[in-house]
Amino acid sequence: MFCAPAVADGFVYGAGEGGDLYAVDAATGKEAWTGVVYVGSENGELFAVTA
């Protein structure tokens, strides 16, 4: 992973050097999901990021 990862509920979340987003099962090290991540901003904008 290219960034400092976030850890929550048994998963490690982070971004790769190419901008891809990853969710990895912390116990097995296997990729947990792929898809689109939706992120809302404080001013009400909604962003969709392909994972």
C-alpha positions, 0 to 999 in steps of 0.5 A: 500500500502506498499510504498509511493504512486504516484498520477497522473491524478486522480489515485494513484499508488503503490506497495503492500507488496507482490510486486503487483502493484496497480492503484486505482481511487482516487475519488472512491477508486476502483482498476482501472487496472490489467495487465503488466507494462512496464518500461524502464531504462536509459541504454535501458533495458525494464522490464515487471512487472505483475500488 
